[in-house]
């Protein structure tokens, strides 16, 4: 049982879908890479700039003898 030959319209549609899929994959990869770079570099977020999130040095230390890790 042989399949009938594929119509030319389907071939063109497949090439357009493939191009669109590759473009979408490239965009997702770019957004992911930018996110990874931003997180690993420790960029200053607006919350940190406004003092809403204390820096590690500003956090109070645990009292001695409580068994809490520094």
N, CA, C and O atoms as CSV, one atom per row, in Angstrom:
chain,resi,resn,atom,element,x,y,z
A,1,UNK,N,N,0.841,-1.169,0.000
A,1,UNK,CA,C,0.000,0.000,0.000
A,1,UNK,C,C,0.894,1.242,0.000
A,1,UNK,O,O,1.498,1.582,1.017
A,2,UNK,N,N,0.967,1.884,-1.099
A,2,UNK,CA,C,1.821,3.062,-1.254
A,2,UNK,C,C,1.017,4.336,-0.957
A,2,UNK,O,O,-0.176,4.421,-1.247
A,3,UNK,N,N,1.693,5.299,-0.384
A,3,UNK,CA,C,1.051,6.590,-0.131
A,3,UNK,C,C,1.057,7.408,-1.418
A,3,UNK,O,O,1.999,7.312,-2.205
A,4,UNK,N,N,0.022,8.208,-1.640
A,4,UNK,CA,C,0.016,9.056,-2.838
A,4,UNK,C,C,1.086,10.147,-2.706
A,4,UNK,O,O,1.466,10.505,-1.591
A,5,UNK,N,N,1.566,10.668,-3.814
A,5,UNK,CA,C,2.581,11.727,-3.732
A,5,UNK,C,C,2.034,12.951,-2.998
A,5,UNK,O,O,0.854,13.288,-3.095
A,6,UNK,N,N,2.928,13.597,-2.266
A,6,UNK,CA,C,2.519,14.762,-1.471
A,6,UNK,C,C,2.290,15.961,-2.386
A,6,UNK,O,O,3.066,16.211,-3.307
A,7,UNK,N,N,1.235,16.682,-2.123
A,7,UNK,CA,C,0.905,17.849,-2.931
A,7,UNK,C,C,1.914,18.960,-2.663
A,7,UNK,O,O,2.477,19.054,-1.572
A,8,UNK,N,N,2.133,19.800,-3.672
A,8,UNK,CA,C,3.116,20.881,-3.569
A,8,UNK,C,C,2.726,21.887,-2.473
A,8,UNK,O,O,3.601,22.488,-1.851
A,9,UNK,N,N,1.450,22.067,-2.240
A,9,UNK,CA,C,0.980,22.980,-1.198
A,9,UNK,C,C,1.454,22.534,0.182
A,9,UNK,O,O,1.841,23.364,1.005
A,10,UNK,N,N,1.426,21.244,0.433
A,10,UNK,CA,C,1.861,20.722,1.728
A,10,UNK,C,C,3.364,20.895,1.921
A,10,UNK,O,O,3.821,21.138,3.038
A,11,UNK,N,N,4.123,20.772,0.856
A,11,UNK,CA,C,5.574,20.973,0.935
A,11,UNK,C,C,5.892,22.417,1.304
A,11,UNK,O,O,6.749,22.672,2.150
A,12,UNK,N,N,5.191,23.372,0.661
A,12,UNK,CA,C,5.423,24.786,0.989
A,12,UNK,C,C,4.985,25.099,2.409
A,12,UNK,O,O,5.667,25.838,3.119
A,13,UNK,N,N,3.853,24.546,2.830
A,13,UNK,CA,C,3.363,24.791,4.184
A,13,UNK,C,C,4.350,24.240,5.214
A,13,UNK,O,O,4.602,24.877,6.237
A,14,UNK,N,N,4.912,23.051,4.943
A,14,UNK,CA,C,5.880,22.467,5.868
A,14,UNK,C,C,7.123,23.343,5.991
A,14,UNK,O,O,7.637,23.527,7.095
A,15,UNK,N,N,7.614,23.885,4.878
A,15,UNK,CA,C,8.817,24.714,4.957
A,15,UNK,C,C,8.544,26.006,5.729
A,15,UNK,O,O,9.411,26.479,6.464
A,16,UNK,N,N,7.347,26.582,5.568
A,16,UNK,CA,C,7.003,27.785,6.345
A,16,UNK,C,C,6.872,27.463,7.825
A,16,UNK,O,O,7.339,28.223,8.673
A,17,UNK,N,N,6.239,26.339,8.136
A,17,UNK,CA,C,6.098,25.943,9.534
A,17,UNK,C,C,7.458,25.662,10.162
A,17,UNK,O,O,7.692,26.004,11.321
A,18,UNK,N,N,8.347,25.045,9.404
A,18,UNK,CA,C,9.680,24.762,9.914
A,18,UNK,C,C,10.433,26.066,10.200
A,18,UNK,O,O,11.081,26.198,11.238
A,19,UNK,N,N,10.344,27.016,9.283
A,19,UNK,CA,C,11.001,28.311,9.490
A,19,UNK,C,C,10.444,29.038,10.701
A,19,UNK,O,O,11.200,29.604,11.490
A,20,UNK,N,N,9.133,29.026,10.852
A,20,UNK,CA,C,8.508,29.673,12.000
A,20,UNK,C,C,8.891,28.978,13.301
A,20,UNK,O,O,9.138,29.637,14.312
A,21,UNK,N,N,8.940,27.657,13.277
A,21,UNK,CA,C,9.332,26.911,14.470
A,21,UNK,C,C,10.767,27.192,14.872
A,21,UNK,O,O,11.059,27.339,16.059
A,22,UNK,N,N,11.666,27.270,13.903
A,22,UNK,CA,C,13.074,27.585,14.212
A,22,UNK,C,C,13.215,29.010,14.744
A,22,UNK,O,O,14.015,29.261,15.646
A,23,UNK,N,N,12.446,29.938,14.191
A,23,UNK,CA,C,12.477,31.317,14.679
A,23,UNK,C,C,11.970,31.392,16.120
A,23,UNK,O,O,12.559,32.083,16.951
A,24,UNK,N,N,10.895,30.691,16.410
A,24,UNK,CA,C,10.354,30.673,17.765
A,24,UNK,C,C,11.342,30.031,18.743
A,24,UNK,O,O,11.520,30.523,19.857
A,25,UNK,N,N,11.977,28.949,18.334
A,25,UNK,CA,C,12.967,28.285,19.189
A,25,UNK,C,C,14.159,29.209,19.458
A,25,UNK,O,O,14.685,29.230,20.571
A,26,UNK,N,N,14.586,29.967,18.451
A,26,UNK,CA,C,15.694,30.906,18.638
A,26,UNK,C,C,15.306,32.018,19.617
A,26,UNK,O,O,16.120,32.434,20.441
A,27,UNK,N,N,14.073,32.495,19.527
A,27,UNK,CA,C,13.616,33.538,20.445
A,27,UNK,C,C,13.565,33.021,21.881
A,27,UNK,O,O,13.984,33.718,22.806
A,28,UNK,N,N,13.060,31.815,22.072
A,28,UNK,CA,C,12.996,31.218,23.409
A,28,UNK,C,C,14.409,31.024,23.965
A,28,UNK,O,O,14.655,31.286,25.142
A,29,UNK,N,N,15.328,30.570,23.123
A,29,UNK,CA,C,16.714,30.386,23.568
A,29,UNK,C,C,17.342,31.725,23.956
A,29,UNK,O,O,18.096,31.791,24.927
A,30,UNK,N,N,17.043,32.785,23.215
A,30,UNK,CA,C,17.581,34.107,23.534
A,30,UNK,C,C,17.050,34.612,24.872
A,30,UNK,O,O,17.817,35.119,25.691
A,31,UNK,N,N,15.762,34.479,25.096
A,31,UNK,CA,C,15.171,34.918,26.370
A,31,UNK,C,C,15.746,34.100,27.529
A,31,UNK,O,O,16.039,34.650,28.590
A,32,UNK,N,N,15.907,32.797,27.331
A,32,UNK,CA,C,16.479,31.953,28.377
A,32,UNK,C,C,17.916,32.366,28.679
A,32,UNK,O,O,18.298,32.462,29.845
A,33,UNK,N,N,18.708,32.608,27.650
A,33,UNK,CA,C,20.107,33.007,27.852
A,33,UNK,C,C,20.190,34.348,28.576
A,33,UNK,O,O,21.012,34.512,29.477
A,34,UNK,N,N,19.360,35.298,28.198
A,34,UNK,CA,C,19.369,36.593,28.885
A,34,UNK,C,C,18.961,36.448,30.350
A,34,UNK,O,O,19.513,37.129,31.215
A,35,UNK,N,N,18.014,35.579,30.633
A,35,UNK,CA,C,17.587,35.342,32.010
A,35,UNK,C,C,18.711,34.724,32.820
A,35,UNK,O,O,18.960,35.142,33.951
A,36,UNK,N,N,19.389,33.745,32.264
A,36,UNK,CA,C,20.491,33.094,32.974
A,36,UNK,C,C,21.610,34.086,33.257
A,36,UNK,O,O,22.159,34.101,34.358
A,37,UNK,N,N,21.951,34.908,32.281
A,37,UNK,CA,C,23.014,35.900,32.479
A,37,UNK,C,C,22.612,36.905,33.550
A,37,UNK,O,O,23.429,37.253,34.402
A,38,UNK,N,N,21.389,37.369,33.522
A,38,UNK,CA,C,20.936,38.360,34.500
A,38,UNK,C,C,20.939,37.775,35.911
A,38,UNK,O,O,21.329,38.459,36.857
A,39,UNK,N,N,20.514,36.534,36.068
A,39,UNK,CA,C,20.467,35.919,37.393
A,39,UNK,C,C,21.881,35.650,37.916
A,39,UNK,O,O,22.157,35.893,39.091
A,40,UNK,N,N,22.769,35.157,37.070
A,40,UNK,CA,C,24.117,34.824,37.546
A,40,UNK,C,C,24.965,36.059,37.813
A,40,UNK,O,O,25.874,36.014,38.642
A,41,UNK,N,N,24.684,37.164,37.122
A,41,UNK,CA,C,25.447,38.384,37.370
A,41,UNK,C,C,24.953,39.128,38.595
A,41,UNK,O,O,25.653,40.010,39.091
A,42,UNK,N,N,23.788,38.809,39.092
A,42,UNK,CA,C,23.256,39.481,40.272
A,42,UNK,C,C,22.901,40.920,40.005
A,42,UNK,O,O,23.218,41.794,40.812
A,43,UNK,N,N,22.264,41.184,38.911
A,43,UNK,CA,C,21.876,42.550,38.563
A,43,UNK,C,C,21.052,43.166,39.693
A,43,UNK,O,O,20.344,42.465,40.416
A,44,UNK,N,N,21.155,44.467,39.830
A,44,UNK,CA,C,20.369,45.165,40.833
A,44,UNK,C,C,18.938,45.293,40.333
A,44,UNK,O,O,18.688,45.912,39.299
A,45,UNK,N,N,18.022,44.719,41.052
A,45,UNK,CA,C,16.611,44.826,40.697
A,45,UNK,C,C,16.048,46.100,41.322
A,45,UNK,O,O,16.645,46.631,42.259
A,46,UNK,N,N,14.928,46.599,40.835
A,46,UNK,CA,C,14.345,47.805,41.428
A,46,UNK,C,C,14.068,47.635,42.924
A,46,UNK,O,O,14.198,48.597,43.680
A,47,UNK,N,N,13.688,46.428,43.368
A,47,UNK,CA,C,13.420,46.220,44.788
A,47,UNK,C,C,14.701,46.382,45.606
A,47,UNK,O,O,14.664,46.947,46.698
A,48,UNK,N,N,15.821,45.900,45.099
A,48,UNK,CA,C,17.086,46.057,45.813
A,48,UNK,C,C,17.527,47.508,45.811
A,48,UNK,O,O,18.072,47.998,46.800
A,49,UNK,N,N,17.292,48.202,44.692
A,49,UNK,CA,C,17.710,49.595,44.605
A,49,UNK,C,C,16.924,50.478,45.569
A,49,UNK,O,O,17.462,51.466,46.068
A,50,UNK,N,N,15.681,50.148,45.839
A,50,UNK,CA,C,14.852,50.957,46.717
A,50,UNK,C,C,14.985,50.550,48.177
A,50,UNK,O,O,14.334,51.139,49.039
A,51,UNK,N,N,15.807,49.564,48.468
A,51,UNK,CA,C,16.018,49.157,49.838
A,51,UNK,C,C,14.942,48.251,50.393
A,51,UNK,O,O,14.872,48.071,51.609
A,52,UNK,N,N,14.098,47.674,49.552
A,52,UNK,CA,C,13.037,46.809,50.030
A,52,UNK,C,C,13.565,45.428,50.393
A,52,UNK,O,O,12.999,44.747,51.248
A,53,UNK,N,N,14.638,45.017,49.749
A,53,UNK,CA,C,15.247,43.726,50.056
A,53,UNK,C,C,16.604,44.019,50.680
A,53,UNK,O,O,17.476,44.564,50.004
A,54,UNK,N,N,16.809,43.678,51.941
A,54,UNK,CA,C,18.099,43.994,52.568
A,54,UNK,C,C,19.220,43.178,51.947
A,54,UNK,O,O,19.034,42.021,51.570
A,55,UNK,N,N,20.376,43.799,51.848
A,55,UNK,CA,C,21.562,43.096,51.351
A,55,UNK,C,C,22.000,42.105,52.420
A,55,UNK,O,O,21.624,42.264,53.581
A,56,UNK,N,N,22.782,41.088,52.070
A,56,UNK,CA,C,23.216,40.103,53.074
A,56,UNK,C,C,23.943,40.729,54.260
A,56,UNK,O,O,23.809,40.236,55.380
A,57,UNK,N,N,24.700,41.788,54.052
A,57,UNK,CA,C,25.421,42.432,55.149
A,57,UNK,C,C,24.473,43.175,56.087
A,57,UNK,O,O,24.813,43.401,57.248
A,58,UNK,N,N,23.281,43.561,55.602
A,58,UNK,CA,C,22.338,44.314,56.412
A,58,UNK,C,C,21.441,43.421,57.261
A,58,UNK,O,O,20.764,43.908,58.165
A,59,UNK,N,N,21.429,42.126,56.981
A,59,UNK,CA,C,20.564,41.233,57.735
A,59,UNK,C,C,21.157,41.025,59.127
A,59,UNK,O,O,22.369,40.864,59.270
A,60,UNK,N,N,20.301,41.027,60.158
A,60,UNK,CA,C,20.831,40.860,61.514
A,60,UNK,C,C,21.381,39.464,61.707
A,60,UNK,O,O,20.821,38.486,61.210
A,61,UNK,N,N,22.473,39.380,62.426
A,61,UNK,CA,C,23.103,38.084,62.699
A,61,UNK,C,C,22.318,37.384,63.804
A,61,UNK,O,O,21.725,38.034,64.665
A,62,UNK,N,N,22.322,36.056,63.770
A,62,UNK,CA,C,21.648,35.276,64.805
A,62,UNK,C,C,22.463,35.361,66.091
A,62,UNK,O,O,23.693,35.344,66.032
A,63,UNK,N,N,21.819,35.450,67.240
A,63,UNK,CA,C,22.554,35.501,68.495
A,63,UNK,C,C,23.377,34.233,68.709
A,63,UNK,O,O,22.997,33.145,68.276
A,64,UNK,N,N,24.498,34.399,69.377
A,64,UNK,CA,C,25.390,33.259,69.621
A,64,UNK,C,C,24.706,32.236,70.523
A,64,UNK,O,O,24.000,32.602,71.463
A,65,UNK,N,N,24.916,30.974,70.239
A,65,UNK,CA,C,24.379,29.904,71.073
A,65,UNK,C,C,22.971,29.469,70.703
A,65,UNK,O,O,22.416,28.599,71.373
A,66,UNK,N,N,22.375,30.033,69.671
A,66,UNK,CA,C,21.022,29.634,69.292
A,66,UNK,C,C,21.019,28.436,68.352
A,66,UNK,O,O,19.970,27.841,68.105
A,67,UNK,N,N,22.172,28.086,67.835
A,67,UNK,CA,C,22.267,26.951,66.938
A,67,UNK,C,C,21.906,27.302,65.515
A,67,UNK,O,O,21.884,26.420,64.657
A,68,UNK,N,N,21.625,28.554,65.238
A,68,UNK,CA,C,21.304,28.973,63.872
A,68,UNK,C,C,22.578,29.168,63.082
A,68,UNK,O,O,23.583,29.652,63.604
A,69,UNK,N,N,22.527,28.793,61.835
A,69,UNK,CA,C,23.690,28.972,60.976
A,69,UNK,C,C,23.803,30.443,60.596
A,69,UNK,O,O,22.783,31.115,60.438
A,70,UNK,N,N,25.013,30.954,60.448
A,70,UNK,CA,C,25.177,32.381,60.102
A,70,UNK,C,C,24.733,32.677,58.714
A,70,UNK,O,O,24.807,33.825,58.274
